[in-house]
Amino acid sequence: MQRLGEINVIGEPFLNVNCEHIKSFDKNLYRQLICYPQEVIPTFDMAVNEIFFDCYPDSILEHQIQVRPFNALKTKNMRNLNPEDIDQLITISGMVIRTSQLIPEMQEAFFQCQVCAQTAQVEIDRGRIAEPCVCERCHTTHSMALIHNRSVFSDKQMVKLQESPEDMPAGQTPHTVILFAHNDLVDKVQPGDRVNVTGIYRAVPIRVNPRVSNVKSVYKTHIDVIHYRKTDAKRLHGLDEETEQKLFSEKRVELLKELSRKPDIYERLASALAPSIYEHEDIKKGILLQLFGGTRKDFSHTGRGKFRAEINILLCGDPGTSKSQLLQYVYNLVPRGQYTSGKGSSAVGLTAYVMKDPETRQLVLQTGALVLSDNGICCIDEFDKMNESTRSVLHEVMEQQTLSIAKAGIICQLNARTSVLAAANPIESQWNPKKTTIENIQLPHTLLSRFDLIFLMLDPQDEAYDRRLAHHLVALYYQSEEQVEEEFMDMAVLKDYIAYAHSMVMPRLSQEASQALIEAYVDMRKIGSSRGMVSAYPRQLESLIRLAEAHAKVRFSNKVEAIDVEEAKRLHREALKQSATDPRTGIVDISILTTGMSATSRKRKEELAEALRKLILSKGKTPALKYQQLFEDIRGQSDIAITKDMFEEALHALADDDFLTVTGKTVRLL
């Protein structure tokens, strides 16, 4: 009755009914509902409407109240559907991978006689039209014509549902089922949503050949949807508007706000993230801030467009340092998360590909991992093993948050507001401390500069550390749950905490924080300018803003303060200290990530080219010089060891200045 009162106030004529409640009330009624839903559900509709209009006789609704049963206990695994289930009520779960455009479906056909203008209206049953052969007034045969603009149409949408990875047997490929949603259920789900679907399992005969009789038809199955229920609510901030208010009860919100007032809440949340992984506190803090994210801003009126609020993180380092475990943990925590591996991903698999729709025979876009993880996190493992063409797709996504496609006559721009969490291994399997990050993982600097935080996860060969790690790992196996030290925070509380902050807290920069950010950026630039190198770019300032906003969300604060900027600076500095340190000088040089070469290396390259120019000029007006002789001469007079690669780079630099040309093993002056 309370729900009927809500319908009267809100005016949404839908009543969701839990089948479990029907079963506990009357088992026979429940059995009738499961076996004969087409007959029982309209009876429910009539009964509910009768009660409603008895209680609220003056109420006006757009149409009669529809009863939508859900949670049918005859829940089937998608691959276990068989002919026994045809025309019965079933509930299955899976992930939406594609939704079609609206398809108009005729509900009532309007016929008119061409001779005497007599009209007739015919209802359509499951796609079949009983066309009147004879006019009732003038009795002329085959004179009735269908008038389209006076017929009644309803909305229909085709949805493709794929089996969830959790329900899949080992070594199997996922199954897909086609759903048809009608009227108000159209556009209720988007690709990437995980849903429980309650509906009627149908089998429709399709003649392979018009001359073959109906008995020999091939049957195609689909599900007519009665109710959608998003299962993402169990995961992080995967709530729709209806469930959001219900899940965050006043008591729960009070508990979360009380937690946020604790001074060590930041450390507590970081410890609750992947508690089985040993140490790596700063990396956990970085991933925690990524889960909270920054605040979205729209500056389209200034011509700049939207600012990115998502934080991108790259984990790189030695094998066996739990990079993949962190990725898996985050993937299982986030609702619209996608997990993919470098070698198993192609450019179209990450973005979108064009395919022919089997129903309409038209070319349609099938979305890939980055689009499906819109408003979520895309975890990419083995990032270094990706093809160059696949990796180039990420440039636009990681900065502009969109995906532009022009394929097979389909030109569009898709939203890909996704955070990227990637893991990469070094080329030589073991991290080489004498090389820069770019040389170790062989990723283009244009892509590396788009990551807000780049963490190194190295395996320190230190006996004390090894002993502590071994003790932690062994303890995971032999200790019982009672012996294990109590975790800092319950997993459900962590999810609710992040979900509430993500949806309710939108921090803005305060005057104090703005000044602190400006000072931090100027200081970063100053450090480099004294040594003739660049230590920060505007992208680093934007990263600091995003990290500071995420830290303010951790405190449930609507204002970014100096304390948030300090933590953002510290975390950013720690990440840079690891990933952007020049191995030759030991100084942080952001040029390593943005241009692929440290300032020291660039200076050394210029000095070598200048020394080579002087050596060639000292030899007088010689028309041609031997390549090998020149290489030995420059090596002889240099203090540092010169490799053949360094010598060739210097020759190319002089050739670009039109000073000389190299043909084969001969160097000629111009």
C-alpha positions as CSV (number, residue, x, y, z in Angstrom):
1,M,0.0,0.0,0.0
2,Q,2.9,2.3,0.7
3,R,4.2,1.7,-2.8
4,L,0.7,2.5,-4.3
5,G,0.8,5.8,-2.3
6,E,4.2,6.6,-3.9
7,I,2.8,5.8,-7.4
8,N,-0.1,8.2,-6.7
9,V,2.4,11.0,-5.7
10,I,5.2,10.4,-8.3
11,G,2.9,9.2,-11.1
12,E,5.1,6.3,-12.3
13,P,2.7,3.4,-12.9
14,F,5.0,0.5,-12.2
15,L,4.9,-1.9,-9.3
16,N,8.0,-4.2,-8.8
17,V,7.1,-7.4,-7.0
18,N,9.6,-9.8,-5.5
19,C,8.8,-13.4,-6.5
20,E,10.3,-14.6,-3.2
21,H,7.5,-12.8,-1.3
22,I,4.9,-14.4,-3.6
23,K,6.3,-17.8,-2.9
24,S,6.3,-17.4,0.9
25,F,2.7,-16.1,0.6
26,D,1.3,-18.8,-1.7
27,K,3.4,-21.5,-3.4
28,N,0.6,-22.5,-5.9
29,L,0.3,-18.8,-7.1
30,Y,4.1,-18.7,-7.5
31,R,4.1,-21.9,-9.5
32,Q,1.3,-20.5,-11.8
33,L,3.3,-17.2,-12.2
34,I,6.4,-19.1,-13.3
35,C,4.7,-21.5,-15.6
36,Y,2.0,-19.2,-17.2
37,P,3.3,-15.6,-16.9
38,Q,1.5,-14.5,-20.0
39,E,-1.9,-15.2,-18.3
40,V,-1.0,-14.5,-14.6
41,I,0.7,-11.1,-15.0
42,P,-2.3,-9.4,-16.7
43,T,-4.4,-10.7,-13.8
44,F,-2.0,-9.1,-11.3
45,D,-2.3,-5.9,-13.3
46,M,-6.1,-5.9,-13.1
47,A,-6.1,-6.6,-9.3
48,V,-3.5,-3.9,-8.5
49,N,-5.3,-1.3,-10.7
50,E,-8.6,-2.2,-9.0
51,I,-7.1,-1.7,-5.5
52,F,-5.3,1.5,-6.6
53,F,-8.4,3.2,-8.0
54,D,-10.5,2.2,-5.0
55,C,-7.9,4.0,-2.7
56,Y,-7.2,6.9,-5.1
57,P,-10.3,7.4,-7.3
58,D,-9.2,10.9,-8.5
59,S,-5.7,9.9,-9.5
60,I,-4.7,10.2,-13.2
61,L,-2.0,8.0,-14.6
62,E,-0.5,8.0,-18.1
63,H,-1.4,4.3,-18.4
64,Q,-2.6,1.5,-16.1
65,I,-0.2,0.2,-13.4
66,Q,2.0,-2.6,-14.7
67,V,3.2,-5.3,-12.3
68,R,6.9,-6.3,-12.8
69,P,7.9,-9.5,-11.0
70,F,11.6,-10.0,-10.4
71,N,13.9,-12.4,-8.6
72,A,12.2,-15.5,-10.0
73,L,13.8,-18.4,-8.1
74,K,13.9,-20.4,-11.3
75,T,17.1,-18.5,-11.9
76,K,18.9,-20.1,-14.8
77,N,22.4,-20.0,-15.9
78,M,22.4,-18.6,-19.5
79,R,23.9,-21.8,-21.0
80,N,21.3,-24.0,-19.2
81,L,18.3,-22.5,-20.9
82,N,16.5,-25.3,-22.8
83,P,13.1,-26.0,-24.4
84,E,11.5,-26.7,-21.0
85,D,11.8,-23.0,-20.2
86,I,9.9,-21.7,-23.3
87,D,7.0,-19.4,-22.3
88,Q,8.1,-19.5,-18.7
89,L,9.3,-16.7,-16.3
90,I,13.0,-16.8,-15.8
91,T,15.7,-14.7,-14.3
92,I,19.3,-14.6,-15.7
93,S,22.3,-12.4,-15.0
94,G,25.0,-11.1,-17.3
95,M,26.7,-8.0,-18.8
96,V,25.1,-5.8,-21.5
97,I,27.4,-5.7,-24.5
98,R,25.2,-4.0,-27.0
99,T,21.9,-2.1,-27.3
100,S,20.2,-1.3,-30.6
101,Q,18.4,1.8,-31.7
102,L,14.6,2.2,-31.1
103,I,12.6,-0.2,-33.3
104,P,8.9,0.8,-33.8
105,E,6.7,-2.2,-33.4
106,M,3.1,-2.2,-34.5
107,Q,0.6,-2.9,-31.7
108,E,-2.7,-2.2,-33.5
109,A,-3.2,-2.2,-37.2
110,F,-5.6,0.2,-38.9
111,F,-7.3,-1.0,-42.1
112,Q,-9.5,0.9,-44.5
113,C,-11.7,-0.3,-47.4
114,Q,-10.6,1.2,-50.7
115,V,-14.2,1.0,-52.1
116,C,-16.5,2.3,-49.3
117,A,-13.9,3.7,-46.7
118,Q,-15.1,1.3,-44.0
119,T,-12.4,1.0,-41.2
120,A,-11.3,-1.9,-39.0
121,Q,-8.8,-2.1,-36.2
122,V,-6.9,-5.3,-35.6
123,E,-4.7,-6.1,-32.6
124,I,-1.4,-7.8,-33.2
125,D,-0.5,-11.0,-31.4
126,R,3.2,-11.8,-31.3
127,G,3.9,-10.2,-34.6
128,R,1.0,-11.8,-36.4
129,I,-1.6,-9.6,-38.1
130,A,-5.0,-11.2,-38.9
131,E,-5.7,-9.1,-42.0
132,P,-9.5,-8.8,-42.8
133,C,-10.1,-10.4,-46.2
134,V,-13.7,-9.1,-46.8
135,C,-15.1,-5.6,-46.1
136,E,-18.0,-5.9,-43.5
137,R,-20.0,-3.1,-45.2
138,C,-19.7,-3.6,-49.0
139,H,-18.4,-7.3,-48.9
140,T,-15.7,-6.6,-51.4
141,T,-12.9,-9.1,-51.2
142,H,-9.2,-8.0,-50.7
143,S,-10.1,-4.3,-50.6
144,M,-8.7,-3.5,-47.1
145,A,-5.5,-1.5,-47.1
146,L,-3.2,-0.8,-44.1
147,I,-3.1,2.8,-43.1
148,H,0.3,3.3,-41.3
149,N,-0.2,6.8,-39.9
150,R,-3.3,5.7,-38.0
151,S,-1.9,2.4,-36.7
152,V,-0.6,2.3,-33.1
153,F,3.1,1.6,-32.6
154,S,5.2,0.9,-29.5
155,D,9.0,1.3,-28.8
156,K,11.1,-1.8,-28.9
157,Q,14.8,-2.3,-28.3
158,M,17.2,-5.2,-28.9
159,V,19.7,-5.8,-26.1
160,K,22.6,-8.3,-26.2
161,L,23.4,-9.9,-22.9
162,Q,26.7,-11.8,-22.4
163,E,27.5,-14.3,-19.6
164,S,29.4,-12.9,-16.7
165,P,33.0,-14.2,-16.2
166,E,32.0,-15.5,-12.7
167,D,29.3,-17.8,-14.2
168,M,31.5,-19.2,-16.9
169,P,32.8,-22.8,-16.6
170,A,36.6,-23.2,-16.9
171,G,37.9,-23.2,-20.5
172,Q,34.6,-22.0,-22.1
173,T,33.8,-19.0,-24.2
174,P,30.9,-16.7,-23.0
175,H,27.4,-17.3,-24.3
176,T,25.1,-14.5,-25.4
177,V,21.3,-14.1,-25.3
178,I,19.1,-11.6,-27.2
179,L,16.6,-9.6,-25.1
180,F,13.8,-7.5,-26.3
181,A,12.7,-4.5,-24.1
182,H,9.4,-2.7,-24.8
183,N,8.1,0.8,-24.0
184,D,9.4,2.1,-20.6
185,L,12.1,-0.5,-20.4
186,V,13.8,0.9,-23.5
187,D,17.2,2.6,-22.8
188,K,17.1,1.5,-19.1
189,V,20.5,-0.2,-19.5
190,Q,23.7,0.8,-21.2
191,P,26.6,-1.3,-22.6
192,G,28.9,-2.3,-19.8
193,D,26.1,-2.6,-17.1
194,R,25.8,-5.9,-15.2
195,V,22.2,-6.7,-14.7
196,N,19.7,-9.4,-13.5
197,V,17.0,-9.7,-16.1
198,T,13.6,-11.2,-15.5
199,G,11.5,-12.0,-18.5
200,I,9.6,-14.6,-20.6
201,Y,11.7,-17.0,-22.6
202,R,10.3,-17.1,-26.2
203,A,10.9,-19.3,-29.3
204,V,9.8,-17.8,-32.6
205,P,9.6,-19.9,-35.8
206,I,11.6,-18.5,-38.8
207,R,11.1,-20.1,-42.2
208,V,14.4,-20.8,-43.9
209,N,12.5,-20.9,-47.2
210,P,9.0,-19.4,-47.9
211,R,8.0,-22.7,-49.6
212,V,8.9,-24.8,-46.6
213,S,5.9,-25.5,-44.2
214,N,5.7,-23.9,-40.8
215,V,6.3,-27.3,-39.1
216,K,9.9,-27.4,-40.5
217,S,10.7,-23.9,-39.3
218,V,13.9,-23.1,-37.5
219,Y,13.2,-21.6,-34.0
220,K,15.1,-18.6,-32.7
221,T,15.0,-17.8,-29.0
222,H,14.9,-14.5,-27.2
223,I,13.7,-13.1,-23.9
224,D,10.9,-10.5,-23.6
225,V,12.1,-8.3,-20.7
226,I,9.7,-7.6,-17.8
227,H,12.2,-6.3,-15.2
228,Y,15.9,-5.1,-15.1
229,R,17.9,-5.0,-11.9
230,K,21.4,-3.7,-11.9
231,T,23.8,-5.9,-9.9
232,D,26.5,-3.2,-9.9
233,A,25.0,-1.9,-6.7
234,K,27.0,-4.6,-4.9
235,R,30.2,-3.0,-6.3
236,L,31.6,0.4,-6.0
237,H,29.5,3.5,-6.9
238,G,27.5,1.3,-9.4
239,L,24.2,2.7,-8.3
240,D,21.3,4.0,-10.3
241,E,19.2,6.9,-8.8
242,E,16.6,4.6,-7.3
243,T,18.9,2.4,-5.3
244,E,21.4,5.2,-4.3
245,Q,19.0,6.8,-1.8
246,K,17.9,3.4,-0.4
247,L,21.5,2.0,0.1
248,F,22.7,5.2,1.8
249,S,20.3,5.1,4.8
250,E,20.7,7.9,7.4
251,K,22.4,5.5,9.8
252,R,24.9,4.5,7.1
253,V,25.7,8.1,6.1
254,E,26.2,9.0,9.7
255,L,28.7,6.1,10.1
256,L,30.6,7.2,7.0
257,K,30.7,10.8,8.1
258,E,31.9,9.7,11.5
259,L,34.7,7.7,9.8
260,S,35.7,10.7,7.6
261,R,36.3,12.8,10.8
262,K,39.0,10.5,12.0
263,P,42.5,12.0,11.4
264,D,44.0,8.8,10.1
265,I,41.1,7.9,7.6
266,Y,43.5,8.3,4.6
267,E,45.9,5.7,6.0
268,R,43.0,3.4,7.1
269,L,41.5,3.4,3.6
270,A,44.8,2.7,2.0
271,S,45.5,-0.2,4.3
272,A,42.1,-1.7,3.6
273,L,42.9,-1.7,-0.2
274,A,44.4,-5.1,-1.1
275,P,45.4,-6.0,2.5
276,S,47.0,-9.3,1.3
277,I,49.7,-7.3,-0.7
278,Y,52.7,-6.5,1.4
279,E,53.8,-2.8,1.9
280,H,53.7,-0.5,-1.2
281,E,51.8,2.1,0.9
282,D,52.3,5.0,-1.5
283,I,51.1,2.9,-4.5
284,K,48.0,1.9,-2.6
285,K,47.4,5.6,-1.7
286,G,47.8,6.5,-5.4
287,I,45.3,3.8,-6.4
288,L,42.9,5.0,-3.6
289,L,43.0,8.5,-5.0
290,Q,42.3,7.1,-8.5
291,L,39.2,5.4,-7.2
292,F,37.9,8.6,-5.7
293,G,38.8,10.7,-8.8
294,G,38.8,14.5,-9.2
295,T,35.9,16.8,-9.8
296,R,34.5,17.2,-13.3
297,K,34.6,20.7,-14.8
298,D,33.1,22.1,-17.9
299,F,34.8,25.0,-19.5
300,S,33.1,24.7,-22.9
301,H,32.1,28.4,-22.8
302,T,35.8,29.4,-22.9
303,G,36.5,27.1,-25.8
304,R,38.7,24.7,-23.7
305,G,36.0,22.0,-23.3
306,K,35.9,19.6,-20.4
307,F,38.8,19.1,-18.0
308,R,39.8,15.5,-17.2
309,A,38.9,14.4,-13.7
310,E,40.1,10.8,-14.0
311,I,43.6,9.9,-12.7
312,N,45.8,7.5,-14.8
313,I,48.4,5.4,-13.0
314,L,51.2,3.2,-14.5
315,L,52.9,0.5,-12.4
316,C,56.2,-0.7,-13.8
317,G,58.9,-2.9,-12.4
318,D,60.3,-6.3,-11.8
319,P,58.2,-9.5,-12.3
320,G,56.6,-11.0,-9.2
321,T,56.0,-7.7,-7.4
322,S,52.2,-8.1,-7.3
323,K,51.3,-5.6,-10.1
324,S,48.7,-7.9,-11.6
325,Q,47.2,-8.7,-8.2
326,L,46.6,-5.0,-7.6
327,L,45.0,-4.7,-11.1
328,Q,42.7,-7.7,-10.4
329,Y,41.7,-6.3,-7.0
330,V,40.7,-2.9,-8.5
331,Y,38.8,-4.6,-11.4
332,N,36.8,-6.6,-8.9
333,L,36.0,-3.5,-6.8
334,V,34.8,-1.2,-9.6
335,P,31.4,-1.7,-11.3
336,R,32.2,-0.5,-14.8
337,G,35.7,-2.0,-14.8
338,Q,37.3,-3.9,-17.7
339,Y,40.4,-6.0,-17.4
340,T,42.5,-6.6,-20.5
341,S,46.0,-7.8,-21.3
342,G,48.5,-6.3,-23.7
343,K,49.0,-9.2,-26.1
344,G,45.3,-10.2,-26.1
345,S,44.1,-6.7,-27.0
346,S,43.8,-5.1,-30.5
347,A,43.1,-1.5,-31.3
348,V,39.5,-2.2,-32.3
349,G,39.0,-4.4,-29.2
350,L,39.9,-1.5,-27.0
351,T,37.9,1.1,-28.9
352,A,35.0,0.0,-31.2
353,Y,34.6,-2.1,-34.3
354,V,32.0,-2.1,-37.1
355,M,29.9,-5.2,-37.6
356,K,26.7,-6.2,-39.5
357,D,23.7,-6.4,-37.2
358,P,22.2,-9.9,-37.7
359,E,18.7,-8.5,-37.1
360,T,18.6,-5.4,-39.3
361,R,21.5,-6.2,-41.6
362,Q,22.8,-2.7,-41.0
363,L,26.4,-1.7,-40.1
364,V,26.6,-1.0,-36.3
365,L,29.3,-0.1,-33.9
366,Q,30.3,-2.8,-31.3
367,T,31.9,-1.0,-28.4
368,G,35.3,-2.2,-26.9
369,A,36.9,-2.2,-23.4
370,L,37.6,1.5,-23.1
371,V,34.0,2.6,-24.0
372,L,32.5,-0.2,-21.8
373,S,34.5,1.1,-18.9
374,D,33.2,4.7,-19.3
375,N,32.9,6.2,-15.7
376,G,34.9,3.2,-14.5
377,I,38.5,2.0,-14.6
378,C,40.2,0.1,-17.4
379,C,42.9,-2.2,-16.1
380,I,45.5,-3.0,-18.8
381,D,48.1,-5.7,-17.9
382,E,51.3,-6.3,-19.9
383,F,51.1,-2.8,-21.1
384,D,54.6,-2.9,-22.6
385,K,53.7,-5.9,-24.8
386,M,51.0,-4.1,-26.7
387,N,51.3,-3.4,-30.4
388,E,52.2,0.1,-31.4
389,S,48.9,0.6,-33.3
390,T,46.9,-0.6,-30.2
391,R,48.8,1.7,-27.9
392,S,48.3,4.8,-30.1
393,V,44.6,4.6,-29.5
394,L,45.1,5.5,-25.9
395,H,46.5,8.9,-26.6
396,E,43.1,10.6,-27.2
397,V,41.3,8.6,-24.5
398,M,43.8,9.4,-21.7
399,E,43.7,13.2,-22.2
400,Q,40.5,14.2,-24.1
401,Q,38.4,11.4,-22.6
402,T,36.7,10.7,-26.0
403,L,37.1,8.3,-28.8
404,S,36.7,9.5,-32.4
405,I,35.8,6.9,-35.0
406,A,35.4,7.2,-38.7
407,K,34.9,3.7,-40.1
408,A,32.6,2.3,-42.9
409,G,30.6,5.5,-43.1
410,I,30.0,5.7,-39.3
411,I,31.5,8.9,-38.0
412,C,31.0,9.6,-34.3
413,Q,32.7,10.5,-31.0
414,L,32.2,8.1,-28.1
415,N,32.6,9.0,-24.4
416,A,35.5,7.2,-22.7
417,R,35.7,8.9,-19.4
418,T,37.8,6.1,-18.0
419,S,40.8,6.0,-15.6
420,V,43.6,3.8,-16.9
421,L,45.5,1.6,-14.5
422,A,48.3,-0.1,-16.4
423,A,51.1,-2.5,-15.5
424,A,54.3,-2.9,-17.5
425,N,57.5,-5.1,-17.2
426,P,61.0,-4.0,-18.1
427,I,62.4,-5.2,-21.5
428,E,65.3,-7.1,-19.9
429,S,62.9,-8.9,-17.4
430,Q,64.9,-7.3,-14.6
431,W,64.9,-3.5,-14.0
432,N,68.2,-1.9,-15.0
433,P,69.0,1.0,-12.6
434,K,71.5,2.4,-15.1
435,K,68.8,3.1,-17.6
436,T,65.9,5.6,-17.6
437,T,62.2,4.5,-17.3
438,I,61.7,5.0,-21.1
439,E,64.7,2.9,-21.9
440,N,63.6,0.2,-19.5
441,I,60.0,-0.3,-20.7
442,Q,60.3,1.1,-24.2
443,L,57.1,3.1,-24.2
444,P,56.7,6.3,-26.2
445,H,57.2,9.5,-24.0
446,T,54.0,11.0,-25.5
447,L,52.0,8.3,-23.7
448,L,54.0,8.3,-20.5
449,S,53.4,12.0,-20.0
450,R,49.7,11.3,-19.9
451,F,50.0,9.2,-16.7
452,D,49.5,11.3,-13.5
453,L,51.6,8.9,-11.4
454,I,54.2,6.4,-12.5
455,F,55.3,4.0,-9.8
456,L,58.3,1.7,-9.8
457,M,57.7,-1.7,-8.0
458,L,61.2,-3.0,-7.7
459,D,62.4,-6.2,-5.9
460,P,65.1,-4.9,-3.5
461,Q,67.7,-7.6,-2.8
462,D,67.8,-7.0,0.9
463,E,67.8,-9.8,3.5
464,A,65.7,-8.0,6.1
465,Y,63.0,-7.1,3.5
466,D,63.0,-10.6,2.1
467,R,62.5,-12.1,5.6
468,R,59.6,-9.7,6.3
469,L,57.9,-10.5,2.9
470,A,58.4,-14.3,3.3
471,H,56.9,-14.1,6.9
472,H,53.9,-12.2,5.5
473,L,53.3,-14.7,2.6
474,V,53.6,-17.8,4.8
475,A,51.3,-16.2,7.4
476,L,48.6,-15.9,4.7
477,Y,48.7,-19.7,4.2
478,Y,49.0,-21.1,7.7
479,Q,47.2,-18.7,10.0
480,S,43.4,-19.2,10.6
481,E,41.1,-16.2,10.2
482,E,40.9,-15.7,14.0
483,Q,44.7,-15.4,14.2
484,V,45.0,-13.0,11.4
485,E,45.2,-9.4,12.7
486,E,41.9,-7.7,12.3
487,E,41.7,-5.6,9.1
488,F,41.6,-1.9,9.4
489,M,38.2,-1.7,7.6
490,D,35.5,-3.9,6.4
491,M,35.3,-4.3,2.6
492,A,31.6,-3.3,2.5
493,V,32.4,-0.1,4.4
494,L,35.3,0.7,2.0
495,K,33.0,0.3,-1.0
496,D,30.2,2.5,0.5
497,Y,32.7,5.1,1.6
498,I,34.1,5.5,-1.9
499,A,30.7,5.3,-3.5
500,Y,29.3,8.0,-1.2
501,A,32.3,10.3,-1.8
502,H,32.2,9.7,-5.6
503,S,28.5,10.7,-5.9
504,M,27.9,13.2,-3.2
505,V,31.2,15.1,-2.6
506,M,32.3,17.7,-5.3
507,P,35.3,19.6,-3.9
508,R,36.3,23.0,-5.3
509,L,39.7,24.8,-4.9
510,S,39.9,27.3,-2.0
511,Q,42.0,30.5,-2.2
512,E,44.6,29.0,0.1
513,A,44.9,25.8,-2.0
514,S,45.1,27.7,-5.3
515,Q,48.0,29.7,-3.9
516,A,49.7,26.5,-2.6
517,L,49.3,24.9,-6.1
518,I,50.8,27.9,-7.8
519,E,53.8,28.0,-5.4
520,A,54.3,24.2,-5.8
521,Y,54.3,24.5,-9.7
522,V,56.7,27.5,-9.6
523,D,59.1,25.7,-7.2
524,M,59.1,22.6,-9.5
525,R,60.0,24.8,-12.5
526,K,62.6,26.7,-10.5
527,I,64.5,23.5,-9.5
528,G,65.0,22.6,-13.1
529,S,65.7,26.1,-14.5
530,S,68.8,26.5,-12.3
531,R,70.4,23.5,-14.1
532,G,69.0,24.3,-17.5
533,M,66.5,21.5,-17.5
534,V,62.7,21.3,-17.3
535,S,61.3,19.8,-14.1
536,A,57.6,20.4,-14.6
537,Y,55.0,21.0,-17.4
538,P,51.4,22.3,-17.2
539,R,50.3,18.7,-17.3
540,Q,52.0,18.1,-13.9
541,L,50.1,21.0,-12.4
542,E,46.8,19.5,-13.6
543,S,47.8,16.2,-12.1
544,L,48.4,17.9,-8.8
545,I,44.9,19.6,-8.9
546,R,43.3,16.2,-9.6
547,L,45.2,14.5,-6.8
548,A,44.4,17.3,-4.3
549,E,40.6,17.1,-5.2
550,A,40.7,13.3,-4.7
551,H,42.3,13.8,-1.3
552,A,39.6,16.3,-0.3
553,K,37.0,13.7,-1.3
554,V,38.7,11.2,1.1
555,R,38.0,13.7,3.9
556,F,34.4,14.3,2.7
557,S,35.3,18.0,2.3
558,N,33.7,20.2,-0.3
559,K,36.7,22.5,-0.3
560,V,40.3,21.6,-1.3
561,E,42.7,22.9,1.4
562,A,46.4,23.3,1.8
563,I,46.7,19.8,3.5
564,D,45.3,18.2,0.3
565,V,47.8,20.0,-1.9
566,E,50.7,18.9,0.5
567,E,49.7,15.2,0.2
568,A,49.3,15.6,-3.6
569,K,52.8,17.2,-3.8
570,R,54.3,14.4,-1.7
571,L,52.7,11.6,-3.7
572,H,53.6,13.2,-7.0
573,R,57.2,13.8,-5.8
574,E,57.6,10.2,-4.6
575,A,56.4,8.9,-8.0
576,L,58.7,11.2,-9.9
577,K,61.6,10.4,-7.6
578,Q,61.2,6.8,-8.7
579,S,60.4,7.1,-12.4
580,A,61.9,10.4,-13.6
581,T,65.4,10.2,-11.9
582,D,68.3,10.5,-14.3
583,P,70.5,7.4,-13.6
584,R,73.7,9.3,-14.4
585,T,73.2,12.4,-12.2
586,G,70.6,11.1,-9.7
587,I,68.5,14.3,-10.2
588,V,64.7,14.3,-11.0
589,D,64.3,15.4,-14.6
590,I,60.8,15.4,-16.0
591,S,62.2,15.6,-19.6
592,I,62.8,11.8,-19.3
593,L,59.0,11.2,-19.3
594,T,58.0,14.1,-21.6
595,T,60.7,14.0,-24.3
596,G,62.2,10.6,-23.8
597,M,65.7,12.0,-23.0
598,S,67.2,13.6,-19.9
599,A,68.8,17.1,-20.2
600,T,72.2,15.5,-19.4
601,S,71.9,13.1,-22.3
602,R,70.8,15.9,-24.6
603,K,73.8,18.0,-23.6
604,R,76.2,15.2,-24.0
605,K,74.8,14.5,-27.5
606,E,75.3,18.2,-28.5
607,E,78.8,18.2,-27.1
608,L,79.8,15.1,-29.1
609,A,78.4,16.6,-32.3
610,E,80.4,19.8,-31.7
611,A,83.6,17.8,-31.0
612,L,83.1,15.8,-34.2
613,R,82.6,19.0,-36.2
614,K,85.9,20.5,-34.8
615,L,87.8,17.2,-35.6
616,I,86.6,17.2,-39.2
617,L,87.5,20.9,-39.7
618,S,90.9,20.2,-38.2
619,K,91.6,17.7,-41.0
620,G,91.6,20.5,-43.6
621,K,89.7,20.5,-46.9
622,T,89.6,16.8,-47.3
623,P,86.7,15.9,-49.7
624,A,86.1,12.4,-48.2
625,L,86.8,10.8,-44.9
626,K,86.7,7.1,-43.9
627,Y,83.9,6.3,-41.4
628,Q,86.0,3.8,-39.3
629,Q,89.0,6.2,-39.2
630,L,86.8,9.1,-38.0
631,F,85.2,6.9,-35.3
632,E,88.6,5.8,-34.0
633,D,89.9,9.4,-34.0
634,I,87.0,10.7,-31.9
635,R,87.2,7.8,-29.5
636,G,90.9,8.5,-29.0
637,Q,90.5,12.1,-28.1
638,S,87.4,11.7,-25.9
639,D,87.4,11.3,-22.1
640,I,84.2,9.2,-22.0
641,A,83.5,5.9,-23.7
642,I,81.8,6.5,-27.1
643,T,79.7,3.8,-28.6
644,K,78.9,3.3,-32.3
645,D,75.3,4.4,-31.6
646,M,76.4,7.7,-30.0
647,F,78.8,8.3,-33.0
648,E,76.1,7.7,-35.5
649,E,73.7,10.0,-33.7
650,A,76.3,12.8,-33.8
651,L,76.9,12.2,-37.6
652,H,73.1,12.4,-38.2
653,A,72.9,15.6,-36.2
654,L,75.6,17.1,-38.4
655,A,74.0,15.8,-41.5
656,D,70.7,17.5,-40.5
657,D,72.7,20.8,-40.2
658,D,73.8,20.3,-43.8
659,F,77.5,20.1,-42.7
660,L,78.2,16.6,-44.2
661,T,76.6,13.6,-45.9
662,V,77.2,9.9,-45.1
663,T,77.2,7.5,-48.0
664,G,78.0,3.9,-47.1
665,K,81.3,4.0,-45.1
666,T,82.4,7.4,-46.5
667,V,81.8,10.8,-44.9
668,R,81.8,13.8,-47.3
669,L,81.8,17.5,-46.4
670,L,79.3,19.8,-48.0
